[in-house]
């Protein structure tokens, strides 16, 4: 195994140690439910799924609605950041 592959495997191992089995399953459910948004908002889907679990959510109730609000807020901030004074 070369250095890069070994680092990748170590990172995957560390990530899986951060989450319980239930949290990993919920993260998977989040990503699957938000799958249709991956083409346009891949980074946001993964960040939101992580945050969703970190905030203590234990199911996917309101997941998609909250995700759409999250993306809308990000897009508003990007617009504000691109306005030149």
Secondary structure, DSSP 4 states (H G I P E B T S, - for coil): --HHHHHHHHHHHHHHHHS-HHHHHHHHHHHHHTGGGHHHHHHHHHHHHHHHHHTT--S-TTHHHHHHHHHHHHHHHHHHHH---
